[in-house]
Amino acid sequence: MEVYLDNAATTPMRKEVFEEMEKYFFQDYGNASSLHLFGQKAFEEKENAREKIAKLLGVKSKEIYFTSGGTESDNLALKGIIQKSNKKKVIVSAIEHPAVLRTAEFLAKQGKKLSVIPVNSEGIIDLNKLKKEIDSDTALVSVMHANNEIGVIQPVKEIAELCMEKNVLFHSDTVQTIGKIKINLKETGIDLASISAHKFNGPKGIGAIYIKEGTPIEPLIHGGGQENKLRSGTENIPGIIGLSKALELSLKNIEEEQKRQEELRNELIKFVLEIPKTRINGTYEKGKRLSNNVNASFYGIEGEALIAFLNEEGVFASTGSACSSKSLKASHVLLALGLSHIWAHGSLRLTFGRQTTKKEINYVKEKLPGIVEKLRKMSSIK
């Protein structure tokens, strides 16, 4: 069998999404900035897609800006806000995606202040420390909605309330939650939210950022002034159409799909915990973890070796973030939970998608214990 369990890294594009996009490559291929009929048709389709996305997320269409994906959206949020503000401080959580952490570190090198807020052993941000850290010089707080490695969902409404009390803007990387959880962005209180289509069965290379109306922000990319002068560059019309269609499809029957994946997740977690010297990373309390995420650590073995052996059996998974999967460093997320390097190096992330079946999970259950046992016999750590 071939079992793809790396859906947190990327998902397969749905056939209906491709079919919706296809004519914008070969038929209605105009540049949305052109004044002729082809260009105006492209412009109209782009705005229709923006309207649909905004409606699905509970916000205004003029609050949605198209980007190349989550990384660009994160960069725009952090750099754009700090450049526009007279304040110099940015606050992030210790388990942010590298797109946020590296951007925040870049700003610190430019003379801005950076504060990193810890999480507890279950992966939840320390709200008391966050509250104490927000001061009169804080421009922005950035805390992801759900972590890409351990799937833990952060209390974004409470964070938003803290930020509103302190008159500070709040950005959330919602790349792992948009399309997997039904979200009304307006009701969350978030000021800026990053979105990436390939995380919910859309095309790669297209994303968006929600920016609450009235939020002061500088553009990251300058040029022809597209996207209301906030993100210049010829618009990726096929990608925008694909993003819109993928989001629409992902939110249909989403509660049923969440329940189905949660049952598979709980079954696999229970099985994994039966393997000696094994732990699940991050809380798996109902409602506090994505329904498609299992992150486990196996004491005394290397996660990279585990991935390689699973790969030979046709099971495709990861040790953590795809953006840093080629690094042999221990996951900063797992270290932030308080894990030792031995536990952190032995991690395995299994993330499900709409295509994941019970038969596939049973196949993983059949193969995993033997691989773990074999690697432990090879290991010098006992």
Secondary structure, DSSP 8 states (H G I E B T S, - for coil): --EE-BTTT-----HHHHHHHHHHHHTS---TT-SSHHHHHHHHHHHHHHHHHHHHHTS-GGGEEEESSHHHHHHHHHHHHHHH-S--EEEEETT--HHHHHHHHHHHHTT-EEEEE-B-TTS-B-HHHHHHH--TTEEEEE--SB-TTT-BB--HHHHHHHHHHHT-EEEEE-TTTBTTB---HHHHT-SEEEEEGGGGT--TT-EEEEE-TT-----SB-SS-TTTTTB-S---HHHHHHHHHHHHHHTTTHHHHHHHHHHHHHHHHHHHTTSSSEEE-S---TTSB-TTEEEEEETTS-HHHHHHHHHHTTEE-BSS-GGGTT--S--HHHHHTT--HHHHHTEEEEE--TT--HHHHHHHHHHHHHHHHHHHHH-S--
